[in-house]
């Protein structure tokens, strides 16, 4: 179980998640509005993956 806890996604996995979340964010925002809780939750998830990517590449 501890190996799952320490799992670090690869650069490719992070990029894939960013792309998928970005698409989902756009679709949800158009359907439910930019202030909906679903849109905000997706946006926050996307922020985390962008942060991971930046941290991985020391862009921050």
N, C-alpha and C positions, 0 to 999 in steps of 0.2 A: 504493500500500500504506500510506503514512503517513496517508492520510485515514481509513482504518479504525482505525488506532491512536488517533487523536484523536477518534473518534466519541463523542459524549455522548448517551445516551438521553434522550428527552423525559420530562416528568413523567408523561404518560399511559402511556408504555412501561414506566416504572419501576413505576407502580401496577399495571399488568397483570401484570408479572413477580412482584411481591409477592403478588398474589392467586393466581396459578398455583402459585407455590412453596409458599404456605401450604396450599393444597389438597393438593398432592403430599406435603408434610410430614406432614399429618394421616393421609393414606392409608398412607404408608410406615410411619409410627410405629405405626399400628394393626396393620398386617400383619407387620412385621418387628421391632417393639419399639423403644422410645425410645433404647436404647443401641446399636442396629445402626449399622454404618458408613454405610449408605445414608441413614439418617435423619439422622445427624450431618452428612453432606456436604450434604444439602438444607438443613438448618438453617443451616449456615455460608454457603451461597449466599444464603439469605433474609436473613441478617444483613447481608451486603454490600449488597443492594438497599435494605434499610431505612436503612442508613448513607448510601447515595447520596441517597435521598429526603430524609433529615434534613439532609444537607449542602447540598442544593439549596435547601432552605427555611430554612437557617441555624437549625435547631432544636437543634443541638448546639454 
